Amino acid sequence: MMAPHPVKSDAAVEVLQYSPGRSGSTMLYHVLQHLGTNVQKTHECVQTEAKVVITYRHPCDVFCSFSRISQDLDGEHDLERSMRRWWNPLVHVTMNRGIRYVRKGYARLQKYLDSDMELCFLRYERFKDDYDYLFNSLEPFLQLSIPRVMRDQVREATSFEKNKSAAAAFGSFKEFDAATLLHGKHLGSGAVDQWRNVCPHWMQRRVEKQLRDEIELYDSLAHRFEFSATSGNATAA
């Protein structure tokens, strides 16, 4: 069981948490809850006066993660076996669905980028194993103080291992906990560059070509909004 969420008040920071999907959004949602914010999680483009925290992940890994849950598979090995059955028409159907999924998520992300809303961008590859990067990014943006004791408590309550264990209570991705938003088989390995290990070379080439614009946007965001741990501020190129 996850630790109880802090009691929210009318004075709590209002946060909208967006991601293209399969980009660490549920982990961040739990972190924001435990920091006491009034957080709303969405995969849509929503106009808001709240502070918007956006997670994003390499499009090819989003493609892989979506392909896994769309087939209700348990982990990386099952996904790899599925992806390498090139003769099976379902592989190509799944691949096309995954490409469309990534494109839609990144198109919504672009709408946020083009808006005048107050935004904080957090890259999955940076924060998945580095809570201090996450806290150091959120603290100035949300204007919250996150002392070491709280950091340790939140890290313990929202760890990948704890969430994966909680998700194991459900047998399928279609089953989920409405309080935590954790689904069955929600979490795979969470590995960075998983797509290079899971997808055969012919699929890698096709996915890279089809998601060229999304990869370019991902690289642009990483370059513009990468966090500087030494200065404590988000840097823009």
JOWOQUI-V111542 format. One line per field, one symbol per residue. ss: DSSP state (H for helix, E for strand, C for the rest). psi: psi as a letter, one per 20 degrees, with the letter a starting at -180 (. if undefined). burial: # if it has 9 or more other C-alpha atoms within 8 Angstrom, else .. A space follows every 50 residues. Layout:
# JOWOQUI-V111542
ss: ???
psi: ???
burial: ???
This chain:
# JOWOQUI-V111542
ss: CCCCCCCCCCCCCEEEEEECCCCCHHHHHHHHHHCCCEEEEECCCCCCCC EEEEEECCHHHHHHHHHHHHCCCCCHHHHHHHHCCCCCHHHHHHHHHHHH HHHHHHHHHHHHHHCCCCEEEEEHHHHCCCHHHHHHHHHHHHCCCCCHHH HHHHHHHCCHHHHHHHHCCCCCCCCECCCCCCECCCCCCCCCCHHHHHCC HHHHHHHHHHCHHHHHHHHHHHHHHCEECCCCEECCC
psi: qqqqqqpqrhiqppppoqqiqkkjhgghggghgiijqnpppqjroppqir ppppqqqphhhggggghghhjlqgahghgggghjmhiohhghggghgggh ggggghhhghgghirjqoqppppghgihjnhhggghghghgilqpnrggg gggggghjqggghhghhiiqiqhiprohgijprqkgpchjqqkhhhhgpr hhhgggggghkghhhggghgghhhjppohhhjqpqp.
burial: ...........#.############.#.###########.###.#..... ###################..#####.###..#.......##.##..##. ######.##.##....#..#####.##...#.########.....#.... #..##.###..###.###.#.##.##.....#####.#....###..### ...#..##..#..##..#..########...####..
